């Protein structure tokens, strides 16, 4: 909008003040301005238009004020600071559902919009009418203005969801991982995981055609759709993918692993964030637990959700929940808690539909025992082997936009046989603080540098939701707190 105004005022300063001249400057400046400079022999600089003696109508004054406010707010939101809301409990207890944050774009350097022609203040969809809030006829390559610092370990980072390049056009499915659905559909089409593993590309291609046609048999693990219509699929540009927030655990060049729930970097355990949560089974002495018992336990341990306290089927005196280190000590000291047992996530073994990176039959990783995994650094090289291809194929093909082909045990990148690959960007490994209630890099892999939006810096407002937290109230104690 600013460029349009500047172009129009420029041609007016050279005496071109007809409506046609102004429209040409606004719509096709790449034609009008060179013509003005080199071909228009009658053009003469007469100075800017004098508005001092011209009275503006009320409608014009309001219109200019609104345009200025939109421009100023858009510049601040794009290049300086943007508000963000915590939608899920994956970062608890560091960041709670209902926290309203400011995200600093300056910290890592503001990213130039890839799709600059867009409806103001909407991310990817215009509310109410539910149509795209951007156009793709004019796109810019990835560029970033230098920032104050690089992404550092333990930063709370807002980023575009790497698997959000494709979504299912269905209101109940658009927020989920398309590639989860794709794999589940392919497994169902194959008749089971074993048959799928024998020829995954064949069945993934069939599933992809299903989704393009708007058809889905098995979109969510455990829920079967009988020919459910999804509306097809939709691709989204880089800056219009869903915004997520997680904590940076692995930085470029690290070798990351998770050993019995403890994160290790380069073979050594690292500090666990103070307010991070893990899953536990609490064995009580209360017999058949009632709602009153559950609420008492919630109050004693300062747990935000009743729904996160789950009874164990067949064991009415046992519950599962998520606890920080301090809450764990408190639970162990309660007289009615007989035993506290750590939960270990073995979902990779229990449900084959659940993806654990790199989602390959040769990797028996789980969220609690994961890796080791090298995190790519710009300029670093790897050997192309069957093991490495499973880990880095999406990086090579999708994030760094190369053509990739495997033929007769050899690898071809952009048509050339290759035995090594050199990374063009830095990558990060991000995890939620609520380790057993978070879908993060353990499931979908690396976060590329160009997907990083900004750093969460402080909470300016926080409110509980009665549906989620039992009672709705403003959390005054969390307002204007820095994010740790």
Secondary structure, 3 states (H helix, E strand, C coil): CHHHHHHHHHHHHCCCCCHHHHHHHHHCHHHHHHHHHHHCCCCCCCCCCCCCCCCCCHHHHHHHHHHHHHHHHHHHHHHCEEEEECCCHHHCCCCCCCEEEEEECCCCCCECCCCCCECCCCCCEECCCCEECECCCCCCCCCECCCCCCCCCCCEEEEECHHHHEEECCCCCCCCCHHHHHHHHHHHHHCCHHHHHHCHHHHHHHHHHHHHCCEECCCECCECCCCEECCCEEECCHHHCCEEEEEEEECCCCEEEEECCEEEECCEECCCCCCCEEEEEEEECCCCCCHHHHHHHHHHHCCCCCCCCEEECCEEEEEEEEECHHHHHHHHHCCCEEEEEECCCCHHHHCCCCCCCCCCCCCCCECCEEEEEECCCCCCEEECCHHHHHHHHHHHHHHCCCCEEEECCEEEECCEEECEEECCCCEEEEECCECCCCCCHHHHCCEEHHHEEEEEEEEEEEECCHHHHCCCCECHHHCCEECC
